[in-house]
Amino acid sequence: MHIEFSRENFDKLSEYIYRKTGISLSYEKHYEKLKKNLELRFRVLKIDSFRKYFFLIRFEDKNGSEFQELISTITVNETYFYRERYQFDVLVSDILPEIHSKKRDGENIRILCSPCSSGEEPYSVALYLLEDNEIINKRDIELVGIDIDNKIIEKAKEGLYTSRSLHLLSDKERESYFGKKMGNYEIIKDIRDAVDFRIVNVFDKDAMRKLGKFDVIFSRNMLIYFDDASRKEVATTFHEMLNSGGYIFLGHAEYMSRIVSIYTPVKISNVLLYQK
Ligand SMILES: C[S@@+](CC[C@H](N)C(=O)[O-])C[C@H]1O[C@@H](n2cnc3c(N)ncnc32)[C@H](O)[C@@H]1O
């Protein structure tokens, strides 16, 4: 199906996406991908012009499902188990013992993975906690994973992965924590149940607030897709969501000091993290 998708229409749509998600698209990189997606959606929705589509997505998409179709085509969901694992080492060796020592009896430790994509990151934290079970024997740890992309959250809940996603795991870890299903690896139910996955847009302040306060936030490899104003907004939201003394881990190409100065940078075993 040939559709009329001019530069002007691209700019309108990408401006709308930016306002809703903080993701900034470039014409050179994203035009073809968006056009392909629109061709498909026009067919499914039986509409024949960008004007109608743009109206629908802004005013008639009450449950947000059409917007989700759009989001799924532009988000970069690349992730895998034990990505930047040196951060998980520091989490279990230094950060969690410190937080544990400051908490009262009966208080949980809460960890947020924002964004979590298809779940490998929060599941990696769960595996690390099981492998080094010092802390989980002493205190309950709550793991929450959020992402804007509803399809990727479904995948996270399903917990089914290809071997590519598991390439950093040892054979023993694969055998202990995964079952084989149709040639893929399914994470065991106990670990699946240990993570609370939700569809949340980090720019939706109400939804973010409702998640409550956290001791540790992982926000890796999302801020790179935002511009400075959006990064600042999200970094400030995370700051409000952290308990005092809590920590945030960013991806290796992301630096809080370039965004806001409300966090204290801390270096532990060469890992840079930020404390409230
Ligand atoms: C590259 S993945 C990072 C996953 C994981 N943290 C990692 O480092 O492996 C980036 C994720 O950010 C999510 N994302 C983008 N914009 C978002 C937003 N406004 N709110 C929540 N998640 C968002 C995308 O859907 C995508 O799954």
The ligand as an SDF file (V2000), in Angstrom:
LIG
                    3D

 27 29  0  0  0  0  0  0  0  0999 V2000
   17.9710   -0.5840   25.0470 C   0  0  0  0  0  0  0  0  0  0  0  0
   16.6120   -0.9490   26.1140 S   0  0  0  0  0  0  0  0  0  0  0  0
   17.4880   -0.9930   27.6620 C   0  0  0  0  0  0  0  0  0  0  0  0
   17.1370   -2.2210   28.4780 C   0  0  0  0  0  0  0  0  0  0  0  0
   18.0250   -2.4870   29.6990 C   0  0  0  0  0  0  0  0  0  0  0  0
   17.9200   -1.4280   30.6740 N   0  0  0  0  0  0  0  0  0  0  0  0
   19.4720   -2.6770   29.2800 C   0  0  0  0  0  0  0  0  0  0  0  0
   20.2930   -1.7860   29.5140 O   0  0  0  0  0  0  0  0  0  0  0  0
   19.8030   -3.7280   28.7400 O   0  0  0  0  0  0  0  0  0  0  0  0
   15.7530    0.6220   26.1340 C   0  0  0  0  0  0  0  0  0  0  0  0
   14.2970    0.5040   26.6010 C   0  0  0  0  0  0  0  0  0  0  0  0
   13.8150    1.7980   26.9630 O   0  0  0  0  0  0  0  0  0  0  0  0
   12.4160    1.7710   26.8070 C   0  0  0  0  0  0  0  0  0  0  0  0
   11.8900    3.1440   26.8200 N   0  0  0  0  0  0  0  0  0  0  0  0
   12.0860    4.1210   25.8920 C   0  0  0  0  0  0  0  0  0  0  0  0
   11.4130    5.2360   26.2410 N   0  0  0  0  0  0  0  0  0  0  0  0
   10.7820    4.9580   27.4090 C   0  0  0  0  0  0  0  0  0  0  0  0
    9.9120    5.7130   28.2540 C   0  0  0  0  0  0  0  0  0  0  0  0
    9.5720    6.9650   27.9580 N   0  0  0  0  0  0  0  0  0  0  0  0
    9.4480    5.1210   29.3810 N   0  0  0  0  0  0  0  0  0  0  0  0
    9.7840    3.8330   29.6850 C   0  0  0  0  0  0  0  0  0  0  0  0
   10.5870    3.0750   28.9040 N   0  0  0  0  0  0  0  0  0  0  0  0
   11.0820    3.6290   27.7890 C   0  0  0  0  0  0  0  0  0  0  0  0
   12.2620    1.0500   25.4540 C   0  0  0  0  0  0  0  0  0  0  0  0
   10.9670    0.5310   25.2640 O   0  0  0  0  0  0  0  0  0  0  0  0
   13.3510   -0.0300   25.5470 C   0  0  0  0  0  0  0  0  0  0  0  0
   12.8060   -1.2710   25.9420 O   0  0  0  0  0  0  0  0  0  0  0  0
  1  2  1  0
  2  3  1  0
  2 10  1  0
  3  4  1  0
  4  5  1  0
  5  6  1  0
  5  7  1  0
  7  8  2  0
  7  9  1  0
 10 11  1  0
 11 12  1  0
 11 26  1  0
 12 13  1  0
 13 14  1  0
 13 24  1  0
 14 15  1  0
 14 23  1  0
 15 16  2  0
 16 17  1  0
 17 18  1  0
 17 23  2  0
 18 19  1  0
 18 20  2  0
 20 21  1  0
 21 22  2  0
 22 23  1  0
 24 25  1  0
 24 26  1  0
 26 27  1  0
M  CHG  2   2   1   9  -1
M  END
$$$$
